[in-house]
Amino acid sequence: MKTQSIRMFLFSLLLGIASVVYAQVQVTGRVVDITGEPIIGANVVLKGTGQGTITDFDGKFSLSDLPKKGTLVVSYIGYVDQTVKIEGGNFYKIVLSEDTETLEEVVVVGYGTQKK
């Protein structure tokens, strides 16, 4: 009787671990602007955590070990941040629009000293 209860305990423990592992998903996607051009180096982060990545040369990204339900925050300088809910799908096309109010102009100032 004791060995049977130990077996049942181990079985339920393994079943619980399997359900936790199954609840984590991999999400891939592509980040583009409104014209369809890929955005290189956009930040893709799981909201509330430090888990994230940046997009590659084609605007593609991949994140693994994410919860089934969560929110991705996609940001890039000069564009409006976009939030996307993770809902069962594993590929997302995210379109960022330009933020015309925050980036009016850029001023670069350079100076230095030199000894002869």
Order of alpha helices (4+ residues) and beta strands (2+ residues): alpha-beta-beta-beta-beta-beta-beta-beta
